[in-house]
């Protein structure tokens, strides 16, 4: 009987030690989330319910939803959806930037992954990661110099007839998209390369042996195996590109207002911090909505494919043997 009592005491003591260790491991991360995520979000919410006073002062009481009414278009003169159009323009810009990065990343990463020499693959990955080594403001001003009418790049385009002579390529949407794609291309390509590197290449050979066309090979053999890397790349490209304001401000010449520029103006020139906080919360809601759409879609379920991709197994269920073409 004493042995059983001692056994249960030892078991309870071990369980208490495990819980203490688990709590000690979880506590630092939970504390960081509370201090650097939960409290700032609550502060932003409280600030969005305040109101702007004279000369940019903040009236913390009474709380109101006036900033959110203003966000959806209600003002003293009725309803005008100007800020909603700015939000939609930002979403459109992020969508086309992400789409262009995906279209460029697939052939680029396939070329890198198909190289036989590991040194060549390493050099290409280094070149792909070079933009991370330079500040985004410096890169944006470099594009401004390249797109100047007197630059050799624009002269060559004029010489070939691609653009009219002495035509500046900035400010404009072309310059904005060019700067956005060059900035966020590594965010899409690197996760996609990680999926392609672990891909089962025998499925591609099998699809070609069955006389599948290139689109069907991509649809049935490539897309299901790279869908998780594509998902990560789309998320980490779409979310920051929707809030980007440096590139749109410099290469757009402040002619086009995006949500990032609007938030930056509220906290600087306009000194309307409550409305800037409401805009920031709206941007966070759009970001969370994009996460929710991807989370609830079938592409994020483990081992499950697009409903249109057919019956090929995903990368997680493919054989361990990999063959490069």
Buried (B, 14 or more C-beta within 10 A) or exposed (E): EEEEEEEEEEEEEEEEEEEEEEEEEEEEEEEEEEEEEEEEEEEBBEBBBBBBEEEEEBEEEEEEEBBBEBBEBBEEEEEEEEBEEBBEBBBEBBBBBBBBBBEBBBEBBBEBBEBEEEEEBEEBBEEBEEBEEEEBEEBBBEBBEBBBBEBEEBEEBBEEEEBEEEEBBBBBBEBBBBBBBBBBBBBBBBBBBBBBBBBBBBBBBBBBEEEBEEEEBBBBBBBBBBBBBBBBBBBBBBBBBBBBBBBBBBBBBEEBBBBBBBBBBBBEEBBBBBBBBBBBBBBBEBBEEBEEEBEEEEBEEEEEBBEEBBEBBBBEEBEEEEEEE
